[in-house]
Amino acid sequence: MEKEELKKKIKDKLFKGMNLPLKAMPSWMEAIGAGVFVAHILENNPRFRQRLIEVDDKVFLFEAKDVGKKFFLHIKDRDIKVHPHSSRTPDVTMSGNVSVLMDVLLGKEDPDTVFFSRKLEITGDTATAIHFKNLLAALG
């Protein structure tokens, strides 16, 4: 078995094992976890943080279909706030399984690849979605 194939199998098992706890987790706790995850990305990618001004005051909705959860990212002043709910209509919605969403946010998976393979659904303002996708692609 090749190294990449083994990594994929381990990752798939890990995310499969996380499904039940994620389904049972309250939304406020998810928002805290997602906030820590996003803070880690920002801390380790200062250039990414600087480029957030390009999508300033935009709201992104991420829906993890396999666990029935969602969270909102509000980008403002080169920072990202994570919220379990939003009174604002999202500018862009990205829907897919938890593993796909995490890989896209970490820059490990090309958004175009998962979009065209139908693992990720993107709706909303096309220009903002493309701009954000390009920012995420720069993480990899």
DRENPA-3360 file (N, C-alpha, C; in nm, 2 decimals, always signed):
BEGIN
1 = MEKEELKK = +0.08/-0.12/+0.00/+0.00/+0.00/+0.00/+0.09/+0.12/+0.00 ~ +0.06/+0.22/-0.09/+0.14/+0.34/-0.10/+0.11/+0.43/+0.02 ~ +0.21/+0.52/+0.04/+0.20/+0.61/+0.16/+0.08/+0.70/+0.15 ~ +0.05/+0.76/+0.03/-0.07/+0.85/+0.01/-0.20/+0.77/+0.03 ~ -0.21/+0.65/-0.02/-0.33/+0.57/+0.00/-0.35/+0.54/+0.15 ~ -0.24/+0.51/+0.22/-0.26/+0.48/+0.36/-0.30/+0.60/+0.44 ~ -0.24/+0.72/+0.40/-0.29/+0.85/+0.47/-0.43/+0.87/+0.44 ~ -0.48/+0.85/+0.32/-0.62/+0.87/+0.29/-0.71/+0.78/+0.37;
9 = KIKDKLFK = -0.67/+0.65/+0.38/-0.75/+0.56/+0.46/-0.76/+0.60/+0.61 ~ -0.65/+0.64/+0.66/-0.64/+0.68/+0.80/-0.73/+0.80/+0.82 ~ -0.72/+0.90/+0.73/-0.80/+1.02/+0.74/-0.95/+0.99/+0.73 ~ -0.99/+0.90/+0.64/-1.13/+0.86/+0.62/-1.18/+0.80/+0.75 ~ -1.10/+0.71/+0.81/-1.14/+0.65/+0.94/-1.16/+0.75/+1.05 ~ -1.06/+0.84/+1.06/-1.07/+0.95/+1.16/-1.20/+1.03/+1.15 ~ -1.23/+1.08/+1.03/-1.35/+1.16/+1.01/-1.47/+1.08/+1.03 ~ -1.47/+0.95/+0.99/-1.59/+0.87/+1.01/-1.61/+0.85/+1.16;
17 = GMNLPLKA = -1.51/+0.84/+1.24/-1.52/+0.82/+1.39/-1.56/+0.95/+1.45 ~ -1.54/+1.07/+1.39/-1.58/+1.20/+1.44/-1.73/+1.23/+1.42 ~ -1.79/+1.16/+1.32/-1.93/+1.20/+1.28/-2.03/+1.20/+1.40 ~ -2.03/+1.09/+1.48/-2.13/+1.09/+1.59/-2.10/+1.20/+1.69 ~ -1.98/+1.22/+1.74/-1.96/+1.33/+1.84/-1.99/+1.47/+1.78 ~ -1.96/+1.49/+1.65/-1.99/+1.61/+1.59/-2.14/+1.64/+1.58 ~ -2.22/+1.53/+1.55/-2.36/+1.54/+1.54/-2.42/+1.58/+1.67 ~ -2.37/+1.53/+1.78/-2.42/+1.55/+1.91/-2.37/+1.68/+1.98;
25 = MPSWMEAI = -2.27/+1.74/+1.92/-2.21/+1.86/+1.98/-2.30/+1.99/+1.97 ~ -2.32/+2.06/+2.08/-2.40/+2.19/+2.07/-2.33/+2.29/+1.98 ~ -2.41/+2.37/+1.91/-2.36/+2.47/+1.81/-2.26/+2.57/+1.87 ~ -2.28/+2.61/+2.00/-2.19/+2.70/+2.06/-2.05/+2.64/+2.08 ~ -2.05/+2.51/+2.11/-1.92/+2.44/+2.12/-1.85/+2.43/+1.99 ~ -1.93/+2.40/+1.88/-1.87/+2.39/+1.75/-1.81/+2.52/+1.71 ~ -1.88/+2.63/+1.74/-1.82/+2.76/+1.70/-1.69/+2.79/+1.77 ~ -1.68/+2.75/+1.89/-1.55/+2.76/+1.96/-1.44/+2.68/+1.89;
33 = GAGVFVAH = -1.47/+2.55/+1.86/-1.38/+2.47/+1.80/-1.34/+2.52/+1.66 ~ -1.44/+2.57/+1.58/-1.41/+2.62/+1.45/-1.32/+2.75/+1.47 ~ -1.35/+2.83/+1.57/-1.27/+2.95/+1.60/-1.13/+2.92/+1.62 ~ -1.10/+2.82/+1.70/-0.97/+2.78/+1.73/-0.90/+2.73/+1.60 ~ -0.97/+2.65/+1.52/-0.92/+2.60/+1.40/-0.88/+2.72/+1.31 ~ -0.97/+2.82/+1.29/-0.94/+2.93/+1.21/-0.83/+3.02/+1.26 ~ -0.82/+3.04/+1.40/-0.71/+3.11/+1.46/-0.58/+3.05/+1.43 ~ -0.58/+2.91/+1.43/-0.45/+2.84/+1.39/-0.41/+2.87/+1.25;
41 = ILENNPRF = -0.51/+2.87/+1.16/-0.48/+2.90/+1.02/-0.42/+3.04/+1.00 ~ -0.49/+3.14/+1.07/-0.44/+3.28/+1.06/-0.30/+3.30/+1.12 ~ -0.28/+3.23/+1.23/-0.15/+3.24/+1.30/-0.04/+3.19/+1.22 ~ -0.06/+3.08/+1.15/+0.04/+3.02/+1.07/+0.06/+3.07/+0.93 ~ -0.03/+3.16/+0.89/-0.03/+3.21/+0.75/-0.05/+3.36/+0.75 ~ +0.05/+3.44/+0.79/+0.03/+3.59/+0.80/+0.00/+3.65/+0.67 ~ +0.05/+3.59/+0.56/+0.02/+3.65/+0.43/-0.13/+3.63/+0.39 ~ -0.19/+3.52/+0.43/-0.33/+3.49/+0.42/-0.41/+3.60/+0.49;
49 = RQRLIEVD = -0.37/+3.62/+0.62/-0.44/+3.72/+0.70/-0.44/+3.86/+0.63 ~ -0.32/+3.90/+0.58/-0.31/+4.03/+0.51/-0.41/+4.03/+0.39 ~ -0.42/+3.92/+0.32/-0.50/+3.92/+0.20/-0.65/+3.92/+0.23 ~ -0.69/+3.89/+0.35/-0.83/+3.89/+0.39/-0.90/+4.02/+0.36 ~ -0.83/+4.13/+0.35/-0.89/+4.26/+0.32/-0.96/+4.26/+0.18 ~ -0.92/+4.16/+0.10/-0.97/+4.15/-0.04/-1.12/+4.10/-0.03 ~ -1.16/+4.03/+0.08/-1.30/+3.99/+0.10/-1.35/+4.04/+0.22 ~ -1.32/+4.17/+0.25/-1.36/+4.23/+0.38/-1.51/+4.25/+0.38;
57 = DKVFLFEA = -1.56/+4.22/+0.50/-1.71/+4.23/+0.53/-1.79/+4.14/+0.45 ~ -1.74/+4.02/+0.42/-1.81/+3.91/+0.36/-1.85/+3.80/+0.46 ~ -1.96/+3.74/+0.44/-2.00/+3.63/+0.53/-2.01/+3.50/+0.44 ~ -1.94/+3.40/+0.50/-1.94/+3.27/+0.43/-2.01/+3.17/+0.52 ~ -2.09/+3.09/+0.46/-2.16/+2.98/+0.53/-2.10/+2.85/+0.49 ~ -2.05/+2.77/+0.59/-2.00/+2.63/+0.56/-2.09/+2.53/+0.62 ~ -2.14/+2.44/+0.54/-2.24/+2.34/+0.58/-2.17/+2.20/+0.57 ~ -2.16/+2.13/+0.68/-2.10/+2.00/+0.68/-2.22/+1.90/+0.67;
65 = KDVGKKFF = -2.25/+1.86/+0.55/-2.37/+1.78/+0.52/-2.37/+1.64/+0.59 ~ -2.25/+1.58/+0.61/-2.25/+1.45/+0.67/-2.28/+1.45/+0.82 ~ -2.27/+1.57/+0.88/-2.30/+1.57/+1.02/-2.41/+1.67/+1.05 ~ -2.47/+1.73/+0.95/-2.59/+1.82/+0.96/-2.55/+1.94/+1.04 ~ -2.43/+2.00/+1.03/-2.39/+2.12/+1.10/-2.35/+2.23/+1.01 ~ -2.35/+2.35/+1.06/-2.31/+2.46/+0.98/-2.25/+2.57/+1.07 ~ -2.17/+2.65/+1.01/-2.11/+2.77/+1.08/-2.08/+2.88/+0.98 ~ -2.08/+3.00/+1.03/-2.06/+3.12/+0.95/-1.93/+3.18/+0.98;
73 = LHIKDRDI = -1.86/+3.22/+0.88/-1.73/+3.30/+0.89/-1.76/+3.44/+0.85 ~ -1.74/+3.54/+0.93/-1.75/+3.68/+0.90/-1.61/+3.74/+0.89 ~ -1.57/+3.78/+0.77/-1.44/+3.84/+0.76/-1.45/+3.99/+0.77 ~ -1.37/+4.04/+0.86/-1.38/+4.19/+0.88/-1.24/+4.23/+0.94 ~ -1.19/+4.34/+0.88/-1.06/+4.40/+0.92/-0.95/+4.30/+0.94 ~ -0.93/+4.21/+0.84/-0.82/+4.11/+0.84/-0.83/+4.01/+0.95 ~ -0.96/+3.99/+0.99/-0.98/+3.89/+1.10/-1.10/+3.80/+1.06 ~ -1.11/+3.69/+1.11/-1.23/+3.60/+1.08/-1.30/+3.56/+1.22;
81 = KVHPHSSR = -1.42/+3.59/+1.22/-1.51/+3.56/+1.34/-1.59/+3.44/+1.30 ~ -1.60/+3.34/+1.39/-1.68/+3.23/+1.36/-1.81/+3.24/+1.45 ~ -1.93/+3.21/+1.38/-2.06/+3.22/+1.45/-2.14/+3.10/+1.42 ~ -2.22/+3.05/+1.51/-2.31/+2.94/+1.48/-2.43/+2.98/+1.41 ~ -2.46/+3.11/+1.41/-2.58/+3.17/+1.35/-2.54/+3.31/+1.29 ~ -2.62/+3.35/+1.20/-2.60/+3.49/+1.14/-2.73/+3.54/+1.10 ~ -2.76/+3.67/+1.13/-2.88/+3.74/+1.08/-2.86/+3.78/+0.94 ~ -2.74/+3.79/+0.89/-2.70/+3.83/+0.76/-2.71/+3.71/+0.66;
89 = TPDVTMSG = -2.76/+3.74/+0.54/-2.75/+3.63/+0.44/-2.61/+3.61/+0.40 ~ -2.56/+3.49/+0.39/-2.42/+3.47/+0.35/-2.40/+3.51/+0.20 ~ -2.28/+3.57/+0.18/-2.24/+3.60/+0.05/-2.21/+3.48/-0.03 ~ -2.15/+3.38/+0.03/-2.11/+3.25/-0.03/-2.15/+3.13/+0.06 ~ -2.20/+3.03/+0.01/-2.22/+2.90/+0.09/-2.14/+2.79/+0.03 ~ -2.07/+2.72/+0.11/-1.99/+2.60/+0.07/-2.05/+2.48/+0.15 ~ -2.09/+2.38/+0.08/-2.15/+2.26/+0.14/-2.07/+2.14/+0.10 ~ -2.05/+2.05/+0.19/-1.98/+1.93/+0.16/-1.96/+1.85/+0.29;
97 = NVSVLMDV = -1.89/+1.74/+0.29/-1.85/+1.66/+0.41/-1.75/+1.73/+0.49 ~ -1.74/+1.70/+0.62/-1.65/+1.77/+0.71/-1.51/+1.76/+0.66 ~ -1.47/+1.64/+0.61/-1.33/+1.62/+0.57/-1.29/+1.71/+0.45 ~ -1.39/+1.73/+0.36/-1.37/+1.81/+0.24/-1.36/+1.96/+0.28 ~ -1.45/+2.00/+0.37/-1.44/+2.14/+0.41/-1.31/+2.17/+0.48 ~ -1.27/+2.08/+0.57/-1.14/+2.11/+0.64/-1.03/+2.11/+0.55 ~ -1.02/+2.02/+0.45/-0.91/+2.02/+0.36/-0.91/+2.15/+0.27 ~ -1.03/+2.20/+0.24/-1.03/+2.32/+0.16/-0.98/+2.44/+0.25;
105 = LLGKEDPD = -1.03/+2.45/+0.37/-0.99/+2.55/+0.46/-0.84/+2.55/+0.50 ~ -0.78/+2.43/+0.50/-0.64/+2.42/+0.53/-0.55/+2.43/+0.40 ~ -0.62/+2.44/+0.29/-0.54/+2.46/+0.16/-0.48/+2.32/+0.12 ~ -0.53/+2.21/+0.17/-0.48/+2.08/+0.13/-0.56/+2.02/+0.01 ~ -0.67/+2.08/-0.02/-0.75/+2.03/-0.13/-0.79/+2.16/-0.21 ~ -0.77/+2.14/-0.34/-0.80/+2.25/-0.43/-0.96/+2.27/-0.44 ~ -1.01/+2.38/-0.41/-1.16/+2.40/-0.42/-1.21/+2.37/-0.56 ~ -1.14/+2.40/-0.66/-1.19/+2.37/-0.80/-1.20/+2.22/-0.82;
113 = TVFFSRKL = -1.11/+2.14/-0.77/-1.11/+2.00/-0.79/-1.23/+1.94/-0.72 ~ -1.25/+1.97/-0.59/-1.36/+1.92/-0.52/-1.50/+1.97/-0.57 ~ -1.50/+2.09/-0.62/-1.62/+2.14/-0.68/-1.66/+2.07/-0.80 ~ -1.56/+2.05/-0.89/-1.59/+1.98/-1.02/-1.61/+1.83/-1.00 ~ -1.56/+1.77/-0.89/-1.59/+1.63/-0.86/-1.72/+1.62/-0.78 ~ -1.79/+1.73/-0.76/-1.91/+1.73/-0.68/-1.90/+1.70/-0.54 ~ -1.79/+1.71/-0.48/-1.77/+1.68/-0.34/-1.80/+1.81/-0.26 ~ -1.80/+1.93/-0.33/-1.82/+2.06/-0.27/-1.92/+2.13/-0.35;
121 = EITGDTAT = -2.02/+2.19/-0.29/-2.12/+2.27/-0.36/-2.09/+2.42/-0.32 ~ -2.08/+2.50/-0.41/-2.06/+2.65/-0.38/-2.17/+2.73/-0.45 ~ -2.24/+2.81/-0.37/-2.34/+2.89/-0.42/-2.33/+3.04/-0.37 ~ -2.39/+3.13/-0.43/-2.39/+3.27/-0.38/-2.31/+3.36/-0.48 ~ -2.26/+3.46/-0.43/-2.19/+3.56/-0.52/-2.06/+3.50/-0.58 ~ -2.07/+3.48/-0.71/-1.96/+3.41/-0.78/-1.83/+3.48/-0.77 ~ -1.82/+3.61/-0.78/-1.70/+3.68/-0.78/-1.63/+3.67/-0.64 ~ -1.71/+3.68/-0.53/-1.66/+3.66/-0.39/-1.61/+3.52/-0.37;
129 = AIHFKNLL = -1.69/+3.42/-0.42/-1.65/+3.28/-0.41/-1.52/+3.25/-0.48 ~ -1.50/+3.30/-0.60/-1.37/+3.28/-0.67/-1.26/+3.35/-0.60 ~ -1.28/+3.47/-0.55/-1.18/+3.54/-0.48/-1.13/+3.46/-0.35 ~ -1.23/+3.42/-0.27/-1.20/+3.34/-0.15/-1.13/+3.21/-0.19 ~ -1.18/+3.14/-0.29/-1.12/+3.02/-0.34/-0.97/+3.04/-0.37 ~ -0.94/+3.15/-0.44/-0.80/+3.18/-0.47/-0.72/+3.21/-0.34 ~ -0.78/+3.27/-0.24/-0.71/+3.29/-0.11/-0.68/+3.16/-0.05 ~ -0.78/+3.07/-0.05/-0.76/+2.94/+0.01/-0.65/+2.86/-0.07;
137 = AALG = -0.65/+2.87/-0.20/-0.56/+2.79/-0.28/-0.41/+2.84/-0.25 ~ -0.40/+2.96/-0.21/-0.26/+3.02/-0.17/-0.21/+2.96/-0.04 ~ -0.30/+2.89/+0.04/-0.26/+2.83/+0.16/-0.17/+2.71/+0.14 ~ -0.20/+2.64/+0.03/-0.14/+2.51/+0.00/+0.01/+2.51/-0.03;
% end
